[in-house]
Amino acid sequence: MTGPHAPLRLRLDQAALLSNWRWLAGKSGAAACGAAVKADGYGLGAREVVQRLVAAGVRDFFVATWAEAHALREVIGPASLSVLHGVGAEDMDYAAGTAARPVLNTPEQVRRWRETGRPCDVMIDTGMNRLGLSAEDVRAGALDSLAIHTLMSHLACADEPGHPMNMGQRAAFRAVAEQVQAERLSLANSAGICLGERYTFDLTRPGLALYGGIPVRGDAEQRHALKPVASIEAQVLQVRRVPAGGSVGYSATFRAAADLQLAIVNLGYADGFLRQLGQAGHALAGDARCPIRGVVSMDLIAVEVPDEGSVGEGDWLSFPLDLPTLSDGAGLTQYELLTGLSDRFERRWT
Ligand SMILES: *Cc1c(COP(=O)(O)O)cnc(C)c1O
């Protein structure tokens, strides 16, 4: 018996994913290029992303939590996996029994992990004031005689190439790295890679750009090189004619100026297609651009389609995920657009 039919799909393009990774690996120069696959591979499906990247030779992956690491245990193969949130007291039993490495963020986490004698990564805070040990912690000896695989820091403003934080954080990271024994150094996320080889050190950690996000919107090279990986397809549940003056959806926010043809589609904000995308997004019926009408409901949206008969019940409409354009139009980040995609989508790789 086959399972139930899914009336909405995420189309996922393996060639685009691998092409994006290769471009980032090229930009990383001599550094190894890994992949951030937290938040279920930025909403695309971490297992499927990791399988494809491992097969393409990627050997360094990053997740946020041990639950995310656990979900990848069967696909990680020979690659290494780092858990960015480190190791809390409740994580120790699980963490000490797996090959994944915690990225230690506090002196307390270091004390906890040191007793295992197992390798680890360490995050240094160089001015973002998010996770990480401070330069003072390091000077005070917090990392002495710890077996560190990768020493890393994270850039706060890399998507603004001229921002003074970038050079400041790089200098602060180098200063700490000189005092610490570690096999590898890592600083750059997607946007950091695009800052150039002064930022790539031994290992890079792209996320967004792998999945088709554009780190610096106005950068023509990035727009040209990075390919969209995901697009939405949703099925039409009903087609109806709305007479001039008729309203559409909750609160009757849209009124038809003239008779129009409406398709009601199986897609809504609970799928991550948020209310703001009602304005910024559109559907495609073949090549025809179809505006969204009325507010986005939880599981449904209404789309104006060309003529009677052009779209029928059971047909599929596509919703392109042009991330930078949707992000500008909807006031949502490219990250939010991707990571909100729900598990109601059937994820189909081609
Ligand atoms: C999420 C994350 C990345 C990836 O960042 P992108 O901007 O998506 O490329 C890299 N490093 C750390 C520490 C992260 O939290």
The ligand as an SDF file (V2000), in Angstrom:
LIG
                    3D

 15 15  0  0  0  0  0  0  0  0999 V2000
   24.3420   29.0410   10.8010 C   0  0  0  0  0  0  0  0  0  0  0  0
   25.8050   29.1550   10.9600 C   0  0  0  0  0  0  0  0  0  0  0  0
   26.6350   29.1370    9.8250 C   0  0  0  0  0  0  0  0  0  0  0  0
   26.1010   29.2070    8.4210 C   0  0  0  0  0  0  0  0  0  0  0  0
   25.7360   30.5620    8.1540 O   0  0  0  0  0  0  0  0  0  0  0  0
   25.1510   31.0470    6.7560 P   0  0  0  0  0  0  0  0  0  0  0  0
   24.9860   32.5120    6.9330 O   0  0  0  0  0  0  0  0  0  0  0  0
   23.8330   30.3540    6.5840 O   0  0  0  0  0  0  0  0  0  0  0  0
   26.1170   30.6860    5.6960 O   0  0  0  0  0  0  0  0  0  0  0  0
   27.9990   29.0960   10.0480 C   0  0  0  0  0  0  0  0  0  0  0  0
   28.5100   29.1230   11.3100 N   0  0  0  0  0  0  0  0  0  0  0  0
   27.7320   29.1840   12.4080 C   0  0  0  0  0  0  0  0  0  0  0  0
   28.3550   29.2200   13.7440 C   0  0  0  0  0  0  0  0  0  0  0  0
   26.3490   29.2170   12.2690 C   0  0  0  0  0  0  0  0  0  0  0  0
   25.5820   29.3060   13.3590 O   0  0  0  0  0  0  0  0  0  0  0  0
  1  2  1  0
  2  3  1  0
  2 14  2  0
  3  4  1  0
  3 10  2  0
  4  5  1  0
  5  6  1  0
  6  7  2  0
  6  8  1  0
  6  9  1  0
 10 11  1  0
 11 12  2  0
 12 13  1  0
 12 14  1  0
 14 15  1  0
M  END
$$$$
